[in-house]
Amino acid sequence: MPLTLLGRPSSVNVQKALWALAEVKAAFTLRHASAMLGKGPEYGGSNPEPLTSTPEYLEYNPTGLVPTLIIEGEGSKPSQGIFESATIVRYIARKYDADGEVFKCSTPEDEARASSWMDYCGGNLSDTDGQIPAMVNHSTRFAEKDRDPAKLAEAVVGFSKRLGLLEEQLAKTQAFVAGQEFTVADIPVGCVVNRYIVAQLVLKERHPEQPLDGKVDTPSIEAWYERLKERPAFYSAVFQSELLHVRMKGADDADVDLPEWYKEYMSS
Ligand SMILES: N[C@@H](CCC(=O)N[C@@H](CS)C(=O)NCC(=O)O)C(=O)O
């Protein structure tokens, strides 16, 4: 069944869907959709009537947010929209990796272990008094005159203090979020942590003088993050998307096959 993903690769939640689709090598069409298109300095033009507020879009995703995955209807079967990034990731795993070759979640208990961390990521870990948006706003989304390296550093330091549980878990597993194997849990958590790591790359390259006083060390998270970077699907769908989003060098020098949607995004 043909798939269409609606969203923008600069969204941390869309990156989750892009990464999962790339892991299972599912064919899909990316259609750019966002209420933000035209608003931030990274986008040209204006978009007073975004696709995401049309009745057609809201039929598929009543939240009006991105991502939305559309399973195109066939014959008498109507198209179906799936929303909420964690649900999209779980659907992709179930549908395109039924044998658990990529995501090692074969029993209901494995699935529940992974799901706990996904829900934790969507709840407590991401509910951060604006730290996650601040990381991207002060790296790229705000007009240059409104970006404040001190605020960027404050968001990074604040978020590092929220990573205690995850650091403990990864120190225990010494491998992946839900245990010894890569699972769907690594996807949402990896996308959020990627934003945090890339914010630090921005600080290092553009504001090396900016102190990061109080930042908590997270060695097990960093070791896991390096393991994620070895996965071509993560590298292009998440790491490179974010580098491109914040206009950092190195976005196109990876030794991996870039997906078609990514090449189009780069040249748009
Ligand atoms: N809980 C939702 C949150 C979705 C969400 O907040 N998406 C943001 C982008 S990260 C959004 O749609 N922003 C407005 C837009 O881009 O139109 C999910 O995980 O899918």
The ligand as an SDF file (V2000), in Angstrom:
LIG
                    3D

 20 19  0  0  0  0  0  0  0  0999 V2000
    2.6200   14.5520   19.9000 N   0  0  0  0  0  0  0  0  0  0  0  0
    2.7550   14.9110   18.5180 C   0  0  0  0  0  0  0  0  0  0  0  0
    3.3970   16.2920   18.4510 C   0  0  0  0  0  0  0  0  0  0  0  0
    3.4640   16.8070   17.0360 C   0  0  0  0  0  0  0  0  0  0  0  0
    4.0740   18.2120   16.9690 C   0  0  0  0  0  0  0  0  0  0  0  0
    4.1410   18.9460   17.9730 O   0  0  0  0  0  0  0  0  0  0  0  0
    4.5220   18.5830   15.7900 N   0  0  0  0  0  0  0  0  0  0  0  0
    5.0840   19.9110   15.5950 C   0  0  0  0  0  0  0  0  0  0  0  0
    6.4350   19.7770   14.8850 C   0  0  0  0  0  0  0  0  0  0  0  0
    7.6510   18.9690   15.8680 S   0  0  0  0  0  0  0  0  0  0  0  0
    4.1690   20.7130   14.6660 C   0  0  0  0  0  0  0  0  0  0  0  0
    3.2970   20.1640   14.0260 O   0  0  0  0  0  0  0  0  0  0  0  0
    4.3810   22.0480   14.6150 N   0  0  0  0  0  0  0  0  0  0  0  0
    3.5840   22.8830   13.7790 C   0  0  0  0  0  0  0  0  0  0  0  0
    3.8390   22.6940   12.3160 C   0  0  0  0  0  0  0  0  0  0  0  0
    4.9820   22.4130   11.9070 O   0  0  0  0  0  0  0  0  0  0  0  0
    2.8820   22.8670   11.5350 O   0  0  0  0  0  0  0  0  0  0  0  0
    3.6070   13.8500   17.8000 C   0  0  0  0  0  0  0  0  0  0  0  0
    4.4480   13.2270   18.4480 O   0  0  0  0  0  0  0  0  0  0  0  0
    3.4050   13.6400   16.5800 O   0  0  0  0  0  0  0  0  0  0  0  0
  1  2  1  0
  2  3  1  0
  2 18  1  0
  3  4  1  0
  4  5  1  0
  5  6  2  0
  5  7  1  0
  7  8  1  0
  8  9  1  0
  8 11  1  0
  9 10  1  0
 11 12  2  0
 11 13  1  0
 13 14  1  0
 14 15  1  0
 15 16  2  0
 15 17  1  0
 18 19  2  0
 18 20  1  0
M  END
$$$$
